[in-house]
Amino acid sequence: MLALAGLFAGAFGLLFVVGGIVLAVLACIFWIWMLVHAITNRGLTTGEKIIWVLVIIFLHFLGAFLYFLLGRPRGRAAVA
């Protein structure tokens, strides 16, 4: 019975580690995507680009998430 509990603990531990690695890779990809988007965004002025790039670099995932929510220009409303 104890061996079975150890087996489950090992399996959950492995699943936890693999899940953590997957999340870390996805966060890194998201960070790079937002950094490239901030650099190439034509909707931002040069000063805004510099500020957003610095925010993304120094705040890492939080900075990328803030840029995703606040920094990307929204589509313009159609004028009827």
All heavy atoms as a GROMACS GRO file, in nm:
protein
  617
    1MET      N    1   0.082  -0.120   0.000
    1MET     CA    2   0.000   0.000   0.000
    1MET      C    3   0.086   0.126   0.000
    1MET      O    4   0.055   0.222  -0.066
    1MET     CB    5  -0.092  -0.004   0.123
    1MET     CG    6  -0.193   0.104   0.126
    1MET     SD    7  -0.314   0.073  -0.003
    1MET     CE    8  -0.435   0.188   0.041
    2LEU      N    9   0.194   0.120   0.079
    2LEU     CA   10   0.284   0.235   0.086
    2LEU      C   11   0.354   0.257  -0.048
    2LEU      O   12   0.376   0.372  -0.088
    2LEU     CB   13   0.386   0.214   0.198
    2LEU     CG   14   0.473   0.333   0.234
    2LEU    CD1   15   0.387   0.453   0.272
    2LEU    CD2   16   0.566   0.298   0.347
    3ALA      N   17   0.387   0.149  -0.117
    3ALA     CA   18   0.452   0.160  -0.248
    3ALA      C   19   0.358   0.225  -0.348
    3ALA      O   20   0.400   0.303  -0.433
    3ALA     CB   21   0.497   0.024  -0.296
    4LEU      N   22   0.230   0.193  -0.339
    4LEU     CA   23   0.132   0.253  -0.429
    4LEU      C   24   0.119   0.402  -0.404
    4LEU      O   25   0.110   0.481  -0.499
    4LEU     CB   26  -0.004   0.183  -0.410
    4LEU     CG   27  -0.114   0.219  -0.510
    4LEU    CD1   28  -0.070   0.186  -0.652
    4LEU    CD2   29  -0.242   0.147  -0.476
    5ALA      N   30   0.122   0.443  -0.278
    5ALA     CA   31   0.116   0.586  -0.245
    5ALA      C   32   0.240   0.658  -0.298
    5ALA      O   33   0.233   0.770  -0.349
    5ALA     CB   34   0.104   0.604  -0.094
    6GLY      N   35   0.356   0.593  -0.287
    6GLY     CA   36   0.479   0.651  -0.340
    6GLY      C   37   0.474   0.664  -0.492
    6GLY      O   38   0.525   0.760  -0.549
    7LEU      N   39   0.414   0.567  -0.558
    7LEU     CA   40   0.398   0.572  -0.704
    7LEU      C   41   0.311   0.690  -0.746
    7LEU      O   42   0.345   0.762  -0.839
    7LEU     CB   43   0.340   0.440  -0.754
    7LEU     CG   44   0.318   0.432  -0.906
    7LEU    CD1   45   0.452   0.434  -0.977
    7LEU    CD2   46   0.242   0.306  -0.940
    8PHE      N   47   0.200   0.709  -0.675
    8PHE     CA   48   0.112   0.823  -0.706
    8PHE      C   49   0.181   0.955  -0.680
    8PHE      O   50   0.168   1.050  -0.757
    8PHE     CB   51  -0.019   0.815  -0.629
    8PHE     CG   52  -0.117   0.719  -0.686
    8PHE    CD1   53  -0.173   0.618  -0.609
    8PHE    CD2   54  -0.154   0.727  -0.819
    8PHE    CE1   55  -0.263   0.529  -0.662
    8PHE    CE2   56  -0.245   0.638  -0.874
    8PHE     CZ   57  -0.300   0.538  -0.795
    9ALA      N   58   0.257   0.963  -0.570
    9ALA     CA   59   0.329   1.085  -0.537
    9ALA      C   60   0.431   1.116  -0.645
    9ALA      O   61   0.448   1.231  -0.686
    9ALA     CB   62   0.395   1.072  -0.401
   10GLY      N   63   0.500   1.014  -0.694
   10GLY     CA   64   0.598   1.033  -0.800
   10GLY      C   65   0.533   1.077  -0.930
   10GLY      O   66   0.584   1.164  -1.000
   11ALA      N   67   0.417   1.018  -0.962
   11ALA     CA   68   0.348   1.053  -1.085
   11ALA      C   69   0.296   1.197  -1.079
   11ALA      O   70   0.308   1.272  -1.176
   11ALA     CB   71   0.232   0.955  -1.109
   12PHE      N   72   0.239   1.236  -0.966
   12PHE     CA   73   0.190   1.372  -0.952
   12PHE      C   74   0.304   1.472  -0.950
   12PHE      O   75   0.293   1.582  -1.005
   12PHE     CB   76   0.103   1.388  -0.828
   12PHE     CG   77  -0.034   1.329  -0.844
   12PHE    CD1   78  -0.077   1.229  -0.758
   12PHE    CD2   79  -0.118   1.373  -0.943
   12PHE    CE1   80  -0.202   1.174  -0.773
   12PHE    CE2   81  -0.244   1.318  -0.959
   12PHE     CZ   82  -0.287   1.217  -0.874
   13GLY      N   83   0.416   1.434  -0.890
   13GLY     CA   84   0.533   1.521  -0.890
   13GLY      C   85   0.585   1.543  -1.031
   13GLY      O   86   0.618   1.655  -1.070
   14LEU      N   87   0.591   1.436  -1.109
   14LEU     CA   88   0.636   1.446  -1.248
   14LEU      C   89   0.539   1.531  -1.330
   14LEU      O   90   0.581   1.616  -1.408
   14LEU     CB   91   0.649   1.306  -1.309
   14LEU     CG   92   0.694   1.302  -1.455
   14LEU    CD1   93   0.834   1.360  -1.469
   14LEU    CD2   94   0.690   1.159  -1.507
   15LEU      N   95   0.410   1.510  -1.309
   15LEU     CA   96   0.310   1.589  -1.379
   15LEU      C   97   0.321   1.737  -1.342
   15LEU      O   98   0.309   1.824  -1.428
   15LEU     CB   99   0.170   1.537  -1.346
   15LEU     CG  100   0.053   1.600  -1.421
   15LEU    CD1  101   0.064   1.574  -1.570
   15LEU    CD2  102  -0.079   1.548  -1.369
   16PHE      N  103   0.348   1.764  -1.216
   16PHE     CA  104   0.364   1.901  -1.169
   16PHE      C  105   0.486   1.967  -1.235
   16PHE      O  106   0.480   2.082  -1.280
   16PHE     CB  107   0.378   1.902  -1.017
   16PHE     CG  108   0.384   2.038  -0.956
   16PHE    CD1  109   0.271   2.117  -0.948
   16PHE    CD2  110   0.504   2.088  -0.908
   16PHE    CE1  111   0.276   2.244  -0.893
   16PHE    CE2  112   0.511   2.214  -0.852
   16PHE     CZ  113   0.396   2.293  -0.844
   17VAL      N  114   0.596   1.895  -1.244
   17VAL     CA  115   0.718   1.948  -1.305
   17VAL      C  116   0.697   1.972  -1.455
   17VAL      O  117   0.732   2.078  -1.508
   17VAL     CB  118   0.838   1.854  -1.280
   17VAL    CG1  119   0.957   1.892  -1.364
   17VAL    CG2  120   0.874   1.854  -1.133
   18VAL      N  121   0.639   1.876  -1.523
   18VAL     CA  122   0.615   1.890  -1.668
   18VAL      C  123   0.518   2.005  -1.693
   18VAL      O  124   0.539   2.086  -1.784
   18VAL     CB  125   0.562   1.758  -1.728
   18VAL    CG1  126   0.514   1.778  -1.871
   18VAL    CG2  127   0.670   1.651  -1.722
   19GLY      N  128   0.414   2.016  -1.613
   19GLY     CA  129   0.320   2.127  -1.627
   19GLY      C  130   0.387   2.261  -1.604
   19GLY      O  131   0.360   2.359  -1.674
   20GLY      N  132   0.475   2.267  -1.506
   20GLY     CA  133   0.548   2.391  -1.479
   20GLY      C  134   0.639   2.429  -1.595
   20GLY      O  135   0.650   2.546  -1.630
   21ILE      N  136   0.704   2.330  -1.654
   21ILE     CA  137   0.790   2.358  -1.768
   21ILE      C  138   0.708   2.408  -1.887
   21ILE      O  139   0.748   2.504  -1.954
   21ILE     CB  140   0.872   2.232  -1.805
   21ILE    CG1  141   0.975   2.203  -1.697
   21ILE    CG2  142   0.940   2.248  -1.941
   21ILE    CD1  143   1.046   2.071  -1.713
   22VAL      N  144   0.594   2.346  -1.912
   22VAL     CA  145   0.508   2.390  -2.022
   22VAL      C  146   0.460   2.534  -1.999
   22VAL      O  147   0.463   2.617  -2.091
   22VAL     CB  148   0.387   2.294  -2.039
   22VAL    CG1  149   0.283   2.352  -2.132
   22VAL    CG2  150   0.435   2.159  -2.089
   23LEU      N  151   0.418   2.566  -1.877
   23LEU     CA  152   0.376   2.702  -1.847
   23LEU      C  153   0.489   2.803  -1.863
   23LEU      O  154   0.469   2.914  -1.913
   23LEU     CB  155   0.317   2.710  -1.706
   23LEU     CG  156   0.178   2.653  -1.689
   23LEU    CD1  157   0.136   2.658  -1.542
   23LEU    CD2  158   0.078   2.727  -1.774
   24ALA      N  159   0.609   2.765  -1.821
   24ALA     CA  160   0.724   2.854  -1.834
   24ALA      C  161   0.758   2.880  -1.981
   24ALA      O  162   0.787   2.994  -2.020
   24ALA     CB  163   0.845   2.794  -1.762
   25VAL      N  164   0.750   2.777  -2.064
   25VAL     CA  165   0.777   2.794  -2.207
   25VAL      C  166   0.670   2.882  -2.271
   25VAL      O  167   0.702   2.972  -2.350
   25VAL     CB  168   0.788   2.657  -2.278
   25VAL    CG1  169   0.788   2.672  -2.429
   25VAL    CG2  170   0.912   2.583  -2.231
   26LEU      N  171   0.545   2.860  -2.236
   26LEU     CA  172   0.436   2.943  -2.291
   26LEU      C  173   0.450   3.088  -2.246
   26LEU      O  174   0.427   3.181  -2.326
   26LEU     CB  175   0.300   2.887  -2.250
   26LEU     CG  176   0.260   2.756  -2.316
   26LEU    CD1  177   0.129   2.706  -2.258
   26LEU    CD2  178   0.250   2.770  -2.466
   27ALA      N  179   0.488   3.111  -2.121
   27ALA     CA  180   0.508   3.248  -2.072
   27ALA      C  181   0.624   3.315  -2.145
   27ALA      O  182   0.616   3.434  -2.179
   27ALA     CB  183   0.534   3.246  -1.922
   28CYS      N  184   0.728   3.240  -2.174
   28CYS     CA  185   0.843   3.295  -2.247
   28CYS      C  186   0.804   3.331  -2.390
   28CYS      O  187   0.842   3.438  -2.440
   28CYS     CB  188   0.957   3.194  -2.246
   28CYS     SG  189   1.108   3.255  -2.323
   29ILE      N  190   0.729   3.245  -2.455
   29ILE     CA  191   0.682   3.273  -2.591
   29ILE      C  192   0.592   3.396  -2.591
   29ILE      O  193   0.604   3.484  -2.677
   29ILE     CB  194   0.608   3.150  -2.649
   29ILE    CG1  195   0.708   3.038  -2.676
   29ILE    CG2  196   0.531   3.186  -2.776
   29ILE    CD1  197   0.644   2.906  -2.710
   30PHE      N  198   0.501   3.408  -2.494
   30PHE     CA  199   0.413   3.524  -2.484
   30PHE      C  200   0.493   3.652  -2.462
   30PHE      O  201   0.467   3.754  -2.523
   30PHE     CB  202   0.313   3.504  -2.369
   30PHE     CG  203   0.221   3.619  -2.346
   30PHE    CD1  204   0.118   3.646  -2.434
   30PHE    CD2  205   0.238   3.702  -2.237
   30PHE    CE1  206   0.033   3.752  -2.414
   30PHE    CE2  207   0.154   3.808  -2.216
   30PHE     CZ  208   0.051   3.834  -2.303
   31TRP      N  209   0.596   3.645  -2.376
   31TRP     CA  210   0.682   3.760  -2.348
   31TRP      C  211   0.753   3.807  -2.474
   31TRP      O  212   0.754   3.926  -2.505
   31TRP     CB  213   0.783   3.723  -2.239
   31TRP     CG  214   0.870   3.836  -2.198
   31TRP    CD1  215   0.839   3.935  -2.110
   31TRP    CD2  216   1.003   3.863  -2.242
   31TRP    NE1  217   0.945   4.022  -2.098
   31TRP    CE2  218   1.047   3.980  -2.177
   31TRP    CE3  219   1.090   3.799  -2.330
   31TRP    CZ2  220   1.172   4.033  -2.198
   31TRP    CZ3  221   1.216   3.853  -2.351
   31TRP    CH2  222   1.255   3.969  -2.284
   32ILE      N  223   0.810   3.714  -2.550
   32ILE     CA  224   0.879   3.749  -2.674
   32ILE      C  225   0.782   3.806  -2.775
   32ILE      O  226   0.811   3.906  -2.843
   32ILE     CB  227   0.954   3.627  -2.731
   32ILE    CG1  228   1.069   3.588  -2.638
   32ILE    CG2  229   1.004   3.653  -2.872
   32ILE    CD1  230   1.134   3.456  -2.671
   33TRP      N  231   0.662   3.748  -2.785
   33TRP     CA  232   0.560   3.794  -2.879
   33TRP      C  233   0.520   3.939  -2.847
   33TRP      O  234   0.512   4.023  -2.936
   33TRP     CB  235   0.440   3.700  -2.872
   33TRP     CG  236   0.321   3.740  -2.953
   33TRP    CD1  237   0.318   3.806  -3.072
   33TRP    CD2  238   0.184   3.715  -2.920
   33TRP    NE1  239   0.188   3.822  -3.114
   33TRP    CE2  240   0.105   3.768  -3.023
   33TRP    CE3  241   0.122   3.653  -2.812
   33TRP    CZ2  242  -0.034   3.761  -3.022
   33TRP    CZ3  243  -0.016   3.646  -2.812
   33TRP    CH2  244  -0.092   3.699  -2.915
   34MET      N  245   0.497   3.970  -2.720
   34MET     CA  246   0.457   4.105  -2.683
   34MET      C  247   0.573   4.204  -2.701
   34MET      O  248   0.552   4.319  -2.741
   34MET     CB  249   0.408   4.110  -2.538
   34MET     CG  250   0.274   4.042  -2.516
   34MET     SD  251   0.139   4.121  -2.607
   34MET     CE  252   0.115   4.005  -2.741
   35LEU      N  253   0.696   4.161  -2.677
   35LEU     CA  254   0.812   4.247  -2.698
   35LEU      C  255   0.827   4.282  -2.846
   35LEU      O  256   0.844   4.399  -2.882
   35LEU     CB  257   0.938   4.180  -2.645
   35LEU     CG  258   1.066   4.261  -2.650
   35LEU    CD1  259   1.053   4.386  -2.564
   35LEU    CD2  260   1.183   4.177  -2.604
   36VAL      N  261   0.817   4.184  -2.932
   36VAL     CA  262   0.826   4.208  -3.077
   36VAL      C  263   0.710   4.295  -3.123
   36VAL      O  264   0.727   4.387  -3.204
   36VAL     CB  265   0.831   4.074  -3.154
   36VAL    CG1  266   0.815   4.095  -3.303
   36VAL    CG2  267   0.961   4.001  -3.124
   37HIS      N  268   0.591   4.269  -3.071
   37HIS     CA  269   0.474   4.348  -3.109
   37HIS      C  270   0.491   4.494  -3.068
   37HIS      O  271   0.457   4.585  -3.144
   37HIS     CB  272   0.348   4.289  -3.045
   37HIS     CG  273   0.221   4.349  -3.098
   37HIS    ND1  274   0.169   4.467  -3.052
   37HIS    CD2  275   0.136   4.306  -3.194
   37HIS    CE1  276   0.058   4.495  -3.117
   37HIS    NE2  277   0.036   4.398  -3.205
   38ALA      N  278   0.544   4.518  -2.950
   38ALA     CA  279   0.565   4.655  -2.904
   38ALA      C  280   0.669   4.727  -2.991
   38ALA      O  281   0.654   4.846  -3.020
   38ALA     CB  282   0.611   4.656  -2.758
   39ILE      N  283   0.771   4.656  -3.033
   39ILE     CA  284   0.876   4.717  -3.116
   39ILE      C  285   0.823   4.749  -3.256
   39ILE      O  286   0.856   4.853  -3.313
   39ILE     CB  287   0.999   4.624  -3.123
   39ILE    CG1  288   1.066   4.614  -2.987
   39ILE    CG2  289   1.098   4.671  -3.229
   39ILE    CD1  290   1.171   4.505  -2.977
   40THR      N  291   0.740   4.664  -3.311
   40THR     CA  292   0.695   4.679  -3.450
   40THR      C  293   0.558   4.744  -3.463
   40THR      O  294   0.509   4.759  -3.575
   40THR     CB  295   0.690   4.542  -3.520
   40THR    OG1  296   0.600   4.456  -3.451
   40THR    CG2  297   0.829   4.479  -3.525
   41ASN      N  298   0.498   4.785  -3.352
   41ASN     CA  299   0.362   4.841  -3.354
   41ASN      C  300   0.362   4.980  -3.418
   41ASN      O  301   0.422   5.073  -3.367
   41ASN     CB  302   0.309   4.849  -3.210
   41ASN     CG  303   0.163   4.882  -3.205
   41ASN    OD1  304   0.105   4.928  -3.301
   41ASN    ND2  305   0.104   4.857  -3.091
   42ARG      N  306   0.292   4.994  -3.529
   42ARG     CA  307   0.284   5.123  -3.598
   42ARG      C  308   0.185   5.218  -3.534
   42ARG      O  309   0.183   5.336  -3.567
   42ARG     CB  310   0.246   5.100  -3.744
   42ARG     CG  311   0.353   5.030  -3.822
   42ARG     CD  312   0.318   5.020  -3.967
   42ARG     NE  313   0.427   4.956  -4.040
   42ARG     CZ  314   0.411   4.890  -4.151
   42ARG    NH1  315   0.290   4.877  -4.204
   42ARG    NH2  316   0.514   4.836  -4.210
   43GLY      N  317   0.104   5.170  -3.443
   43GLY     CA  318   0.006   5.254  -3.376
   43GLY      C  319   0.062   5.330  -3.258
   43GLY      O  320  -0.008   5.409  -3.196
   44LEU      N  321   0.188   5.307  -3.224
   44LEU     CA  322   0.252   5.374  -3.111
   44LEU      C  323   0.356   5.473  -3.162
   44LEU      O  324   0.421   5.449  -3.263
   44LEU     CB  325   0.322   5.273  -3.020
   44LEU     CG  326   0.234   5.168  -2.951
   44LEU    CD1  327   0.322   5.070  -2.875
   44LEU    CD2  328   0.133   5.232  -2.859
   45THR      N  329   0.372   5.584  -3.089
   45THR     CA  330   0.479   5.678  -3.121
   45THR      C  331   0.612   5.617  -3.076
   45THR      O  332   0.614   5.519  -3.001
   45THR     CB  333   0.458   5.813  -3.052
   45THR    OG1  334   0.467   5.794  -2.910
   45THR    CG2  335   0.322   5.873  -3.086
   46THR      N  336   0.722   5.678  -3.117
   46THR     CA  337   0.854   5.627  -3.079
   46THR      C  338   0.872   5.629  -2.928
   46THR      O  339   0.925   5.533  -2.870
   46THR     CB  340   0.964   5.711  -3.147
   46THR    OG1  341   0.942   5.709  -3.288
   46THR    CG2  342   1.101   5.655  -3.117
   47GLY      N  343   0.828   5.734  -2.863
   47GLY     CA  344   0.839   5.742  -2.717
   47GLY      C  345   0.757   5.635  -2.648
   47GLY      O  346   0.802   5.576  -2.549
   48GLU      N  347   0.636   5.611  -2.697
   48GLU     CA  348   0.552   5.506  -2.639
   48GLU      C  349   0.615   5.368  -2.657
   48GLU      O  350   0.610   5.284  -2.567
   48GLU     CB  351   0.413   5.508  -2.702
   48GLU     CG  352   0.330   5.629  -2.664
   48GLU     CD  353   0.201   5.637  -2.744
   48GLU    OE1  354   0.195   5.589  -2.859
   48GLU    OE2  355   0.103   5.693  -2.690
   49LYS      N  356   0.675   5.347  -2.774
   49LYS     CA  357   0.742   5.218  -2.798
   49LYS      C  358   0.855   5.196  -2.698
   49LYS      O  359   0.868   5.088  -2.641
   49LYS     CB  360   0.799   5.213  -2.940
   49LYS     CG  361   0.698   5.190  -3.047
   49LYS     CD  362   0.766   5.181  -3.183
   49LYS     CE  363   0.664   5.170  -3.292
   49LYS     NZ  364   0.725   5.153  -3.424
   50ILE      N  365   0.936   5.300  -2.678
   50ILE     CA  366   1.049   5.287  -2.585
   50ILE      C  367   0.999   5.256  -2.445
   50ILE      O  368   1.052   5.168  -2.376
   50ILE     CB  369   1.135   5.416  -2.587
   50ILE    CG1  370   1.206   5.428  -2.721
   50ILE    CG2  371   1.236   5.416  -2.472
   50ILE    CD1  372   1.274   5.561  -2.743
   51ILE      N  373   0.896   5.328  -2.402
   51ILE     CA  374   0.841   5.305  -2.268
   51ILE      C  375   0.787   5.163  -2.254
   51ILE      O  376   0.816   5.093  -2.157
   51ILE     CB  377   0.733   5.410  -2.234
   51ILE    CG1  378   0.799   5.547  -2.216
   51ILE    CG2  379   0.656   5.371  -2.109
   51ILE    CD1  380   0.702   5.661  -2.206
   52TRP      N  381   0.708   5.118  -2.352
   52TRP     CA  382   0.651   4.984  -2.344
   52TRP      C  383   0.759   4.877  -2.350
   52TRP      O  384   0.751   4.776  -2.279
   52TRP     CB  385   0.546   4.961  -2.453
   52TRP     CG  386   0.412   5.012  -2.414
   52TRP    CD1  387   0.341   5.112  -2.472
   52TRP    CD2  388   0.333   4.967  -2.304
   52TRP    NE1  389   0.223   5.131  -2.405
   52TRP    CE2  390   0.215   5.043  -2.302
   52TRP    CE3  391   0.350   4.869  -2.206
   52TRP    CZ2  392   0.116   5.024  -2.206
   52TRP    CZ3  393   0.250   4.850  -2.111
   52TRP    CH2  394   0.135   4.928  -2.112
   53VAL      N  395   0.861   4.896  -2.432
   53VAL     CA  396   0.969   4.798  -2.438
   53VAL      C  397   1.040   4.790  -2.303
   53VAL      O  398   1.070   4.680  -2.254
   53VAL     CB  399   1.067   4.832  -2.553
   53VAL    CG1  400   1.196   4.752  -2.540
   53VAL    CG2  401   1.002   4.805  -2.688
   54LEU      N  402   1.066   4.902  -2.241
   54LEU     CA  403   1.130   4.902  -2.109
   54LEU      C  404   1.041   4.836  -2.004
   54LEU      O  405   1.089   4.761  -1.919
   54LEU     CB  406   1.168   5.044  -2.068
   54LEU     CG  407   1.281   5.108  -2.148
   54LEU    CD1  408   1.299   5.253  -2.106
   54LEU    CD2  409   1.410   5.030  -2.132
   55VAL      N  410   0.911   4.866  -2.009
   55VAL     CA  411   0.817   4.802  -1.914
   55VAL      C  412   0.818   4.651  -1.933
   55VAL      O  413   0.825   4.575  -1.835
   55VAL     CB  414   0.674   4.861  -1.932
   55VAL    CG1  415   0.571   4.775  -1.862
   55VAL    CG2  416   0.668   5.003  -1.883
   56ILE      N  417   0.814   4.606  -2.057
   56ILE     CA  418   0.812   4.462  -2.084
   56ILE      C  419   0.942   4.397  -2.041
   56ILE      O  420   0.943   4.289  -1.982
   56ILE     CB  421   0.783   4.436  -2.234
   56ILE    CG1  422   0.639   4.478  -2.267
   56ILE    CG2  423   0.804   4.289  -2.269
   56ILE    CD1  424   0.609   4.480  -2.416
   57ILE      N  425   1.054   4.464  -2.067
   57ILE     CA  426   1.183   4.405  -2.030
   57ILE      C  427   1.200   4.398  -1.879
   57ILE      O  428   1.241   4.294  -1.825
   57ILE     CB  429   1.299   4.484  -2.095
   57ILE    CG1  430   1.303   4.456  -2.245
   57ILE    CG2  431   1.433   4.450  -2.030
   57ILE    CD1  432   1.401   4.541  -2.321
   58PHE      N  433   1.167   4.505  -1.808
   58PHE     CA  434   1.194   4.508  -1.664
   58PHE      C  435   1.088   4.439  -1.579
   58PHE      O  436   1.117   4.393  -1.469
   58PHE     CB  437   1.216   4.652  -1.616
   58PHE     CG  438   1.347   4.708  -1.662
   58PHE    CD1  439   1.351   4.819  -1.745
   58PHE    CD2  440   1.466   4.651  -1.624
   58PHE    CE1  441   1.472   4.870  -1.789
   58PHE    CE2  442   1.588   4.701  -1.666
   58PHE     CZ  443   1.591   4.811  -1.749
   59LEU      N  444   0.965   4.431  -1.628
   59LEU     CA  445   0.860   4.364  -1.551
   59LEU      C  446   0.829   4.223  -1.602
   59LEU      O  447   0.739   4.157  -1.550
   59LEU     CB  448   0.732   4.449  -1.551
   59LEU     CG  449   0.740   4.582  -1.479
   59LEU    CD1  450   0.607   4.655  -1.487
   59LEU    CD2  451   0.781   4.564  -1.334
   60HIS      N  452   0.901   4.179  -1.703
   60HIS     CA  453   0.890   4.046  -1.759
   60HIS      C  454   0.746   4.010  -1.794
   60HIS      O  455   0.681   4.081  -1.870
   60HIS     CB  456   0.955   3.943  -1.667
   60HIS     CG  457   1.100   3.973  -1.644
   60HIS    ND1  458   1.195   3.946  -1.737
   60HIS    CD2  459   1.164   4.030  -1.540
   60HIS    CE1  460   1.313   3.985  -1.692
   60HIS    NE2  461   1.297   4.037  -1.572
   61PHE      N  462   0.694   3.900  -1.739
   61PHE     CA  463   0.560   3.855  -1.778
   61PHE      C  464   0.453   3.957  -1.740
   61PHE      O  465   0.360   3.979  -1.816
   61PHE     CB  466   0.528   3.719  -1.714
   61PHE     CG  467   0.393   3.667  -1.755
   61PHE    CD1  468   0.375   3.614  -1.881
   61PHE    CD2  469   0.286   3.675  -1.670
   61PHE    CE1  470   0.250   3.567  -1.921
   61PHE    CE2  471   0.161   3.629  -1.707
   61PHE     CZ  472   0.143   3.574  -1.834
   62LEU      N  473   0.467   4.022  -1.624
   62LEU     CA  474   0.369   4.122  -1.584
   62LEU      C  475   0.368   4.238  -1.683
   62LEU      O  476   0.261   4.287  -1.721
   62LEU     CB  477   0.399   4.172  -1.443
   62LEU     CG  478   0.307   4.282  -1.389
   62LEU    CD1  479   0.163   4.232  -1.382
   62LEU    CD2  480   0.354   4.329  -1.254
   63GLY      N  481   0.485   4.283  -1.726
   63GLY     CA  482   0.493   4.390  -1.825
   63GLY      C  483   0.431   4.349  -1.958
   63GLY      O  484   0.360   4.427  -2.022
   64ALA      N  485   0.455   4.226  -2.000
   64ALA     CA  486   0.396   4.176  -2.125
   64ALA      C  487   0.244   4.169  -2.113
   64ALA      O  488   0.171   4.205  -2.206
   64ALA     CB  489   0.454   4.039  -2.160
   65PHE      N  490   0.196   4.125  -1.998
   65PHE     CA  491   0.052   4.116  -1.976
   65PHE      C  492  -0.012   4.255  -1.973
   65PHE      O  493  -0.119   4.276  -2.029
   65PHE     CB  494   0.023   4.039  -1.847
   65PHE     CG  495  -0.122   4.006  -1.828
   65PHE    CD1  496  -0.185   3.917  -1.913
   65PHE    CD2  497  -0.195   4.063  -1.727
   65PHE    CE1  498  -0.320   3.886  -1.896
   65PHE    CE2  499  -0.329   4.033  -1.709
   65PHE     CZ  500  -0.391   3.944  -1.794
   66LEU      N  501   0.056   4.351  -1.910
   66LEU     CA  502   0.006   4.489  -1.909
   66LEU      C  503   0.001   4.546  -2.050
   66LEU      O  504  -0.094   4.615  -2.088
   66LEU     CB  505   0.092   4.578  -1.819
   66LEU     CG  506   0.078   4.556  -1.669
   66LEU    CD1  507   0.182   4.637  -1.593
   66LEU    CD2  508  -0.063   4.592  -1.623
   67TYR      N  509   0.105   4.520  -2.128
   67TYR     CA  510   0.104   4.566  -2.267
   67TYR      C  511  -0.010   4.501  -2.343
   67TYR      O  512  -0.077   4.566  -2.423
   67TYR     CB  513   0.238   4.536  -2.335
   67TYR     CG  514   0.237   4.571  -2.481
   67TYR    CD1  515   0.243   4.704  -2.522
   67TYR    CD2  516   0.227   4.474  -2.579
   67TYR    CE1  517   0.239   4.738  -2.657
   67TYR    CE2  518   0.224   4.506  -2.712
   67TYR     CZ  519   0.230   4.638  -2.751
   67TYR     OH  520   0.225   4.671  -2.885
   68PHE      N  521  -0.032   4.373  -2.321
   68PHE     CA  522  -0.141   4.302  -2.389
   68PHE      C  523  -0.276   4.366  -2.357
   68PHE      O  524  -0.361   4.381  -2.445
   68PHE     CB  525  -0.140   4.155  -2.348
   68PHE     CG  526  -0.247   4.072  -2.414
   68PHE    CD1  527  -0.235   4.033  -2.546
   68PHE    CD2  528  -0.360   4.034  -2.344
   68PHE    CE1  529  -0.333   3.957  -2.608
   68PHE    CE2  530  -0.459   3.958  -2.404
   68PHE     CZ  531  -0.445   3.920  -2.536
   69LEU      N  532  -0.295   4.404  -2.231
   69LEU     CA  533  -0.423   4.462  -2.190
   69LEU      C  534  -0.436   4.611  -2.224
   69LEU      O  535  -0.543   4.656  -2.264
   69LEU     CB  536  -0.444   4.444  -2.040
   69LEU     CG  537  -0.463   4.303  -1.990
   69LEU    CD1  538  -0.476   4.302  -1.839
   69LEU    CD2  539  -0.584   4.238  -2.054
   70LEU      N  540  -0.328   4.687  -2.208
   70LEU     CA  541  -0.336   4.833  -2.215
   70LEU      C  542  -0.263   4.896  -2.332
   70LEU      O  543  -0.303   5.003  -2.379
   70LEU     CB  544  -0.280   4.894  -2.085
   70LEU     CG  545  -0.340   4.846  -1.955
   70LEU    CD1  546  -0.262   4.900  -1.837
   70LEU    CD2  547  -0.486   4.885  -1.946
   71GLY      N  548  -0.157   4.837  -2.379
   71GLY     CA  549  -0.068   4.904  -2.474
   71GLY      C  550  -0.102   4.888  -2.619
   71GLY      O  551  -0.069   4.975  -2.700
   72ARG      N  552  -0.164   4.776  -2.654
   72ARG     CA  553  -0.194   4.756  -2.794
   72ARG      C  554  -0.308   4.846  -2.837
   72ARG      O  555  -0.410   4.853  -2.769
   72ARG     CB  556  -0.233   4.609  -2.819
   72ARG     CG  557  -0.123   4.513  -2.784
   72ARG     CD  558  -0.160   4.370  -2.809
   72ARG     NE  559  -0.291   4.338  -2.753
   72ARG     CZ  560  -0.377   4.255  -2.808
   72ARG    NH1  561  -0.348   4.195  -2.920
   72ARG    NH2  562  -0.493   4.230  -2.751
   73PRO      N  563  -0.292   4.917  -2.948
   73PRO     CA  564  -0.402   5.003  -2.994
   73PRO      C  565  -0.523   4.918  -3.035
   73PRO      O  566  -0.508   4.813  -3.093
   73PRO     CB  567  -0.345   5.078  -3.111
   73PRO     CG  568  -0.218   5.012  -3.147
   73PRO     CD  569  -0.178   4.925  -3.033
   74ARG      N  570  -0.638   4.970  -3.001
   74ARG     CA  571  -0.762   4.901  -3.037
   74ARG      C  572  -0.804   4.941  -3.178
   74ARG      O  573  -0.764   5.044  -3.229
   74ARG     CB  574  -0.874   4.939  -2.939
   74ARG     CG  575  -0.841   4.910  -2.795
   74ARG     CD  576  -0.838   4.760  -2.770
   74ARG     NE  577  -0.808   4.731  -2.631
   74ARG     CZ  578  -0.701   4.666  -2.592
   74ARG    NH1  579  -0.614   4.623  -2.677
   74ARG    NH2  580  -0.682   4.641  -2.465
   75GLY      N  581  -0.887   4.858  -3.238
   75GLY     CA  582  -0.940   4.891  -3.371
   75GLY      C  583  -1.028   5.015  -3.363
   75GLY      O  584  -1.095   5.040  -3.263
   76ARG      N  585  -1.025   5.093  -3.466
   76ARG     CA  586  -1.105   5.215  -3.467
   76ARG      C  587  -1.250   5.183  -3.499
   76ARG      O  588  -1.278   5.096  -3.581
   76ARG     CB  589  -1.050   5.313  -3.568
   76ARG     CG  590  -0.910   5.355  -3.532
   76ARG     CD  591  -0.859   5.456  -3.625
   76ARG     NE  592  -0.721   5.486  -3.586
   76ARG     CZ  593  -0.659   5.595  -3.619
   76ARG    NH1  594  -0.719   5.684  -3.692
   76ARG    NH2  595  -0.536   5.615  -3.580
   77ALA      N  596  -1.339   5.253  -3.435
   77ALA     CA  597  -1.482   5.234  -3.458
   77ALA      C  598  -1.519   5.286  -3.596
   77ALA      O  599  -1.471   5.390  -3.640
   77ALA     CB  600  -1.564   5.304  -3.351
   78ALA      N  601  -1.605   5.214  -3.663
   78ALA     CA  602  -1.650   5.256  -3.796
   78ALA      C  603  -1.742   5.378  -3.782
   78ALA      O  604  -1.831   5.382  -3.697
   78ALA     CB  605  -1.723   5.143  -3.866
   79VAL      N  606  -1.718   5.477  -3.865
   79VAL     CA  607  -1.802   5.598  -3.864
   79VAL      C  608  -1.913   5.579  -3.966
   79VAL      O  609  -1.888   5.554  -4.082
   79VAL     CB  610  -1.716   5.723  -3.898
   79VAL    CG1  611  -1.804   5.845  -3.901
   79VAL    CG2  612  -1.601   5.736  -3.802
   80ALA      N  613  -2.038   5.591  -3.918
   80ALA     CA  614  -2.153   5.570  -4.008
   80ALA      C  615  -2.196   5.696  -4.074
   80ALA      O  616  -2.182   5.804  -4.031
   80ALA     CB  617  -2.269   5.510  -3.929
   0.00000   0.00000   0.00000
